[in-house]
Amino acid sequence: MASTQLRRLTTVAAAAVVLLILWMLIQDFHAISASSLGGDASQNVRSSVNLAKYGIYSNQAISPDVTPGFRREPLPNFLLAFYLRLVDLWSPGLLDQTGQPFTDAFLVFIKQINLVWAAALFGGLWLTSQLVFTPLLAAHGLAVIQIVAVNRFFVLKAVNGMSTELIAGMVLVWLGVVLLMASRWRSWQWLLVSGVAFGLLALTKATGAYVALLVLPLIAFAIAGFSKRYWISFLAISFGFLITVTPWLVRNQLYFSKPVIAQGGGDVLLIRSTFNQMNRQQFGDAFYAYAPRDLRRDFLGPWMGLSEDDFSCEGRLSVYTRNLECDRQALEDKRYDDVQSFYQRGKRAIPRALALRGDKKKDFAMQEFRRHPLKVLVTTFPIGWRGFWGFRERVWNYIVLNAAAYSALLLAPLLAWIERKPSWLMVSIVPVSFFMFYSFLSHFLPRYSTPFIPASLVCLSMLVVDGFARLDGRIRPGRLAFIRLV
């Protein structure tokens, strides 16, 4: 193909990506409704409104008398508060009308900020494709496929809520972008930016602060290796991280004597400690309970002798059912030993029975972890299986896509080592580290896993391209494949 014609096609393809992003955003806009918010999302919105209206970050009921809090991660809510303040300048009186319950018009209005995160996510995917695939024409084409898939399986499901998964997925993609730039240019400036991006992720998902302890030195090593530049790389990325998160840690230390990003870690650890108590039968049953519907119905159910009826109070899968009527009644009657669900035991029964509050929940959970370290390790497998199905789809064709994408994501660090291509590692190391952390120390709610969907689809694209390039190399030795990894 002539170079002039190739340039024209590349320009047309780039224009097509722009038009596609605009079309996807229109679809996303029409997916926004006045549907009510869940508990966590309501806390996010209250924190934002209190900050915008009264200058106090608090998830308490909207009032000028609220006290400062730190229940929710700050970045998404600070950005929403900025959005509210900005619009209030253009349309005075907006915040004066804000109360609870939120009006339908206000719910639709605040959800529209998700279109900004969706646009940034699509832009990050497009740039990622240009950094890992060549030629540019192929990168544009693959970006189209990724954007359509991410919109279908992730954005459309998140855009009508106010949880933090959408912005977390966006930040993860952009963190991959700056890490790719840092590995390519090997400059301390890009590493500094990478640290800032990692800090923003930690301010969106507090888990990032713990993941950073392991991942930051690994990233510096992956880029600088055993050279004198290692310490420069490590200091640069660490400094970027620290300057981003430290102001919030200092604020919480001053107000609450706790240098942490958000409250609530004790709840998650306590819930996970109850999952660690599963016996051998429950260990196997978990793989049925946490599998997608068609996989349960067509394969695991007949093989394991289980069905949907087993999720009832009398069934053997009751421990995996979050909202059982018998558990609700047992909690109401204070019969805490009769609560069956692992979740309800950790969330409500144990704290109420032992009068655990605040840090006492975390202390009790960590004591249980130390008492049964082998059970913690073993339970990681069924809990990781739960998080593996991040697409949250029920039918076979999408189940297969989910399995392929998340397998590609989890294999990417290994492929980086085998093929000596840092691009595999840069796009996967952070989401894989989050996946491992959630598997080991949480009950891995399905929504925890959804922010990994964009990165998983990038890794799947890379795996397919790499496979075809290798196949083409065998068919036509000595010639470069048209589409290949950089």
Phi, psi and omega in degrees: 000133180297147183297324180295316179294322179296319178297320179295317178296322178296319178295317178297319179296320178297318178297323179295323178296317179300314180296321178297315179301316179298319179294319178298321180293326175295316176302315181295322179299319181286346177277349181280132179222182181268021180301150185290163181263154173282181184298310181296318180295323177296321177297320177300313183292318178298319178300319181292315182293317178299322179292315181291324187270322186237358179074019181236126179275108183203141178265011177289167177307140187299120184192150176290351183259012182293154175254151182302149179217177177211033183293322184248151176299143194277327192302306181301324184281327173295320179292321176294320178297319177298318178299316180295317179296319181297314180292327179295331175292322180281329182229077185305141180102351181302311183289334179294336183267000186273124176208198177226141001293151181292142178287160179300319181296321180292321179299315179297320182296311184290329180293340181293344175295338178296336177294329176294315180293324178295316179298317179295323178297313180298318178298322178294320177296319180297315180293322177301316179300320180292335180274338185247345181241150173219146002283177185298325179300316179294322179300318177297316180297317179291327176297322178301312181298315181295317182296316179299315181293317180296321178295318182293315189263348184231300189295313182298336179273342184253340189291339182263017177229179180234029171281177189261005185296320183296312180292328177295317177298321178295314181296322177301318180294316180290329173297319175299321179298310183290330175292322175298318178295320180295319180290329181283316185265342178050046180246147180292335180296315179291328176293322176299315178297321178298319177297320177297315179298321177295322177297319177298323177296318179296327177283352175260319176230108187301337176306330181302331180293323179282320179298325182300327181302326180266319191282322183301311177295328178293320178296315179300320179291319180298329182271320186256337181065202179277067179228169180293345177282352181301312184292326175296316180296315181295317180294322181294311182289325179291321180295318177300320178294314185293318181293341180275316186267337187300317180304321180288323177296319178296317178302314181289330175293318181292318184278319191235002182059034180222109180279065182235166182275316183212161179269160173115352179299326180297323178299313182296316180296322180292319176298315180297326180298331177285325176296328179295347182272001182299142178273185185298317180296316180295327176302311179292320181299331181300327180291333172283312186300326186256013177271156175298160188304307185293328176293322176293312187292316189268340185230297187292322181300303178300324182289320185262356181069037182237157177213176180297334180296338182286354177276359182282176181301326183269353185275165183281353178258013183298332181295342181258005181261121190286322187236076177271140178296323180293327176291320179300317181291321179296320178294320180295323181273001181062031174265070190294331179289344181270354180291130187263317186297132174304317183298309183293328176296315181284325184282321188231313188296308181295312178301322181286320182294323184256005180055049180269132177221152174054231184293342179295330176296314180296317181297317180295317181297315181295327176296319177294322178298317182290331180288330185228062183297325180292321178295325177300314181295315182295320182293341178303329184289307177293329178290319175297323175300321178299315181286341181297332184265059184289339180291336178057041178254156187253335189263158193300316185298323179281331175298317179297318178297316177302312181298318180293316183292313182288330174295318178298320179298312184289334178275345187303315178300323177294319179294326176299320180288319182292315186267355181056041178240108184296340181300324176302316184287318185296325182275349188240337192298321182286309178299324178294321178295319175298317180302314181295320179298311180298322180295325187271328191232010180220178174266005170049063173306144183306327181291338176299331188271341186297328178296347179277352183302311181301313180296324180294322179289327173297315180295322177296319177299317179296320180295316179295314180298317180296320179296315180292325178295321178292319178297318179296325178295329178282325180285321181235077182302139176086356181245141179284141175292151181298317179248130181207164177280146177281000000 
